[in-house]
């Protein structure tokens, strides 16, 4: 424990804070369609998802090893660089949550780390071949694969039940959605919780507390699982609204098809050590499910904004992580304190702005878009 300095402890706490934002940012991946179709009540959905995210965190560590010993050179990384990268990732997560955009928490994390290490250690500190193999290629392929799978599954579901009573079909697929959404939550914990495990493990390696190529200790696995589970239970209602109502009007057969396709892709990639974006997989599945139902409306404007967010997440988080790393690198302890204070102030500001137009369990299905008020809502009874 002599290697656990104050800075290392701060980095670990910041990593768990990112994990918490990852949880509420990505609750929609598992539960948006089940909430939209009425298969699960909103609060029940996030409770189930939170518990299964914790369970999923214990199932594998392959993705964690990709983070801790893959995309960056752990011999050149310092705790200060990791701290700077995490701050960039957290701020991007909060900003996209504010506007209800299902961007990738994973790519925010990768971008923040890449930008911070690039500034702190130079280009040779980033393993760009691993970034392409383990991050960029899955980022392009996974939503396409999931979308095609969901499209075919949706088409088959409607063809096979074409002559059945509609209410029986709806009821049957809603029951199926309880199982399929639960599996997505389990898969999400298996994939996304590991990313924070990898970051904490990388921090411990850089501080000399663990040997190179070490896997995450049990306490790291448990704390990362609990953090993402708590974040999931909080419920990222703004993004749940976008994914459940914004991309397409989801019926229960589509929800079941989308969730099954997402689970298959996420669990397969986790087994192979691909640190893909579960957000992109789930969004691709929902779009595929929308295209698979005849006469279903797909809102391409929402989809277009979402894809733009996917494209800019990695470089935007890298820029934020790089700027933070420059301050930490040149300012030492004072620079670290400045980055922490500025990051906390910006995060608090985003949360305050979100309260002008809150989205919660009671109104998550009311509309299909999230808007941001520039002025606080008028009080009841106030003059027009």
Secondary structure as UniProt FT lines:
FT   TURN            2..3
FT   HELIX           6..37
FT   HELIX           42..56
FT   TURN            57..58
FT   HELIX           62..69
FT   TURN            74..76
FT   HELIX           79..98
FT   TURN            99..100
FT   HELIX           105..121
FT   HELIX           123..125
FT   HELIX           128..131
FT   HELIX           132..136
FT   HELIX           137..160
FT   TURN            161..163
FT   HELIX           166..206
FT   TURN            207..208
FT   TURN            212..213
FT   HELIX           218..234
FT   HELIX           237..241
FT   HELIX           242..246
FT   HELIX           252..272
FT   HELIX           278..292
FT   TURN            294..295
FT   HELIX           300..354
FT   HELIX           355..357
FT   TURN            361..365
FT   TURN            380..381
//
